[in-house]
Amino acid sequence: MFDTNLLKTFLAVVDARQFTAAGHVLGISQSTVSQHIRRLELACGRPLLERDTHAVSLTPDGAVLADFARKIVDASRQAVDFFAGSAPRGRVRLGISEEITLTRLSALLREIGQAHPLLSIELTVGLSSALFQKLDGGGLDLVLAKRPAGDDRGIVVHRERPLWIAHQDFRLGAGDAVPLVIYPTSSITSSLAMEALVNAGRNWFVACSSESLNGLRAGTLAGLGIMAQSRLLLGDPEGQLVAMGPEAGLPELAEFDFVVVGRSARMSGAIGTLADLIVEKSPALWP
C-alpha cells in the first residue's frame, strides 16, 4: 500500500513546505512531486496536504501519516543496510564522564540501539581525565567527556560554566576559608576550583574528597563543604543542592567543553557511526 519512494517524496514536502523545494532536495521535477503526492493520497483515500499559493500544510490525516512514514522509511533503510552488509556492526568501547549520566543519556543509548541493533556498546563511566588517559592508552575507542585544558582534540557538543554548589542550609562568609568537596586525584572541575580560588587570593582547604561523583554529592548534601560542578548536579529530587549566591564572594569559574573524541581524528566503521550519532543527538542530552 505504501511505496517508500512516495513516502520519501511526501516527507520531503513536509520538511520543505513546498513542492518545488522538495523537488530540488530529491532531484526530481515539481510535476513528479505532485504525481507522487496524488498517488499517495489515492492509496490512503484521504487528503494529506492543504495547498495555497505560498506553502503547504498537513491535514490531520497527513500528520498521522508523516509519523508512520518516518518509521517506515527508517526501517526500510535499516533493512537495506543490513542485507547489503553495510549496517554498522561491532563493539565500540565508549567512555562517558560521570556528569553525562545525569543527562538524557539512557534515551540516546536506547535510540542508538533501536537504529543500529548490530552495534555493541561497552560503556565505561569515570572521570574525564582518566577517560582521556585510557583513550590515549588504547583502552577506549571513543570518549564523551569534559576536555582537559590545553587539549584541542574532539568535536565540541556542549559548553558550560560550572557552579559553586552547596546544601541549601550551608552558609559561607565572603572572608571565610572555602571548604572544598573535591576528587582526590586530578580532575578538570577540581583544578578549575582551586585555580579560581588561588587567583582570587581566597583561602581554601579540602573538607571532603571522593573518587566518585556520588561521593562528592553525598559530602555536599551532608553540609561538609561546597563543590564546583556542572549545573546538572542541581537536579536533586528534593531540591537540597543549590548554587551559591554572591554573598559568599566566590570567584567565577572558567568554562569547559564537553567533546566527542576518538583515538584518531579520522573515525570510520562502527566507531565513526556512533560518534556521528552522538554529535547529532547531543543537543537533546542536556535539559
CORURDA-V709914 format. One record per residue. N is the residue number from 1. RES is the residue in one small letter. SS is DSSP state (h for helix, s for strand, l for the rest). OMEGA is omega as a letter, one per 40 degrees, with the letter a starting at -180 (* if undefined). Layout:
<<N;RES;SS;OMEGA> <N;RES;SS;OMEGA>>
This chain:
<<1;m;l;a> <2;f;l;i> <3;d;l;a> <4;t;h;i> <5;n;h;i> <6;l;h;i> <7;l;h;i> <8;k;h;i> <9;t;h;i> <10;f;h;a> <11;l;h;i> <12;a;h;i> <13;v;h;i> <14;v;h;a> <15;d;h;a> <16;a;h;a> <17;r;l;i> <18;q;l;i> <19;f;h;a> <20;t;h;a> <21;a;h;i> <22;a;h;i> <23;g;h;i> <24;h;h;a> <25;v;h;a> <26;l;h;a> <27;g;l;i> <28;i;l;a> <29;s;l;i> <30;q;h;a> <31;s;h;i> <32;t;h;i> <33;v;h;i> <34;s;h;i> <35;q;h;i> <36;h;h;a> <37;i;h;i> <38;r;h;i> <39;r;h;i> <40;l;h;i> <41;e;h;i> <42;l;h;i> <43;a;h;i> <44;c;h;a> <45;g;l;a> <46;r;l;i> <47;p;l;a> <48;l;l;a> <49;l;s;i> <50;e;s;a> <51;r;s;i> <52;d;l;a> <53;t;l;a> <54;h;l;a> <55;a;l;i> <56;v;s;i> <57;s;s;a> <58;l;s;i> <59;t;l;i> <60;p;h;i> <61;d;h;i> <62;g;h;i> <63;a;h;i> <64;v;h;a> <65;l;h;a> <66;a;h;i> <67;d;h;i> <68;f;h;a> <69;a;h;a> <70;r;h;i> <71;k;h;a> <72;i;h;a> <73;v;h;i> <74;d;h;i> <75;a;h;i> <76;s;h;i> <77;r;h;i> <78;q;h;i> <79;a;h;i> <80;v;h;i> <81;d;h;a> <82;f;h;a> <83;f;h;i> <84;a;l;i> <85;g;l;a> <86;s;l;i> <87;a;l;i> <88;p;l;a> <89;r;l;i> <90;g;s;a> <91;r;s;i> <92;v;s;i> <93;r;s;a> <94;l;s;i> <95;g;s;a> <96;i;s;i> <97;s;s;a> <98;e;h;a> <99;e;h;a> <100;i;h;i> <101;t;h;i> <102;l;h;i> <103;t;l;i> <104;r;l;a> <105;l;h;a> <106;s;h;i> <107;a;h;i> <108;l;h;a> <109;l;h;i> <110;r;h;a> <111;e;h;i> <112;i;h;i> <113;g;h;i> <114;q;h;a> <115;a;h;a> <116;h;l;a> <117;p;l;i> <118;l;l;a> <119;l;s;a> <120;s;s;a> <121;i;s;i> <122;e;s;a> <123;l;s;i> <124;t;s;i> <125;v;s;a> <126;g;s;i> <127;l;l;a> <128;s;h;a> <129;s;h;i> <130;a;h;i> <131;l;h;i> <132;f;h;i> <133;q;h;i> <134;k;h;i> <135;l;h;a> <136;d;h;i> <137;g;l;i> <138;g;l;a> <139;g;l;i> <140;l;l;i> <141;d;l;a> <142;l;s;a> <143;v;s;i> <144;l;s;a> <145;a;s;i> <146;k;s;a> <147;r;l;i> <148;p;l;i> <149;a;l;i> <150;g;l;i> <151;d;l;a> <152;d;l;a> <153;r;l;i> <154;g;l;i> <155;i;s;a> <156;v;s;i> <157;v;s;i> <158;h;s;i> <159;r;s;a> <160;e;s;i> <161;r;s;a> <162;p;l;a> <163;l;s;i> <164;w;s;a> <165;i;s;a> <166;a;s;i> <167;h;s;a> <168;q;l;a> <169;d;l;a> <170;f;l;a> <171;r;l;a> <172;l;l;i> <173;g;l;a> <174;a;l;a> <175;g;l;a> <176;d;l;i> <177;a;l;a> <178;v;s;i> <179;p;s;a> <180;l;s;i> <181;v;s;a> <182;i;s;i> <183;y;l;i> <184;p;l;i> <185;t;l;a> <186;s;l;i> <187;s;l;a> <188;i;h;a> <189;t;h;i> <190;s;h;i> <191;s;h;i> <192;l;h;a> <193;a;h;a> <194;m;h;i> <195;e;h;a> <196;a;h;a> <197;l;h;i> <198;v;h;i> <199;n;h;i> <200;a;l;a> <201;g;l;a> <202;r;l;i> <203;n;l;i> <204;w;s;i> <205;f;s;a> <206;v;s;i> <207;a;s;a> <208;c;s;i> <209;s;s;i> <210;s;l;i> <211;e;l;a> <212;s;l;i> <213;l;h;i> <214;n;h;i> <215;g;h;i> <216;l;h;i> <217;r;h;a> <218;a;h;i> <219;g;h;i> <220;t;h;i> <221;l;h;i> <222;a;l;i> <223;g;l;a> <224;l;l;a> <225;g;l;a> <226;i;s;i> <227;m;s;i> <228;a;s;a> <229;q;s;i> <230;s;l;i> <231;r;h;i> <232;l;h;i> <233;l;h;i> <234;l;h;i> <235;g;l;i> <236;d;l;a> <237;p;l;a> <238;e;l;i> <239;g;l;a> <240;q;l;i> <241;l;s;a> <242;v;s;i> <243;a;s;i> <244;m;l;a> <245;g;l;a> <246;p;h;a> <247;e;h;i> <248;a;h;i> <249;g;l;a> <250;l;l;a> <251;p;l;i> <252;e;l;a> <253;l;l;i> <254;a;l;i> <255;e;s;i> <256;f;s;a> <257;d;s;i> <258;f;s;a> <259;v;s;i> <260;v;s;a> <261;v;s;i> <262;g;s;a> <263;r;l;i> <264;s;l;a> <265;a;l;a> <266;r;l;a> <267;m;l;a> <268;s;l;i> <269;g;h;a> <270;a;h;a> <271;i;h;i> <272;g;h;i> <273;t;h;a> <274;l;h;i> <275;a;h;a> <276;d;h;a> <277;l;h;i> <278;i;h;i> <279;v;h;a> <280;e;h;a> <281;k;h;a> <282;s;h;i> <283;p;h;a> <284;a;h;a> <285;l;l;a> <286;w;l;i> <287;p;l;*>>
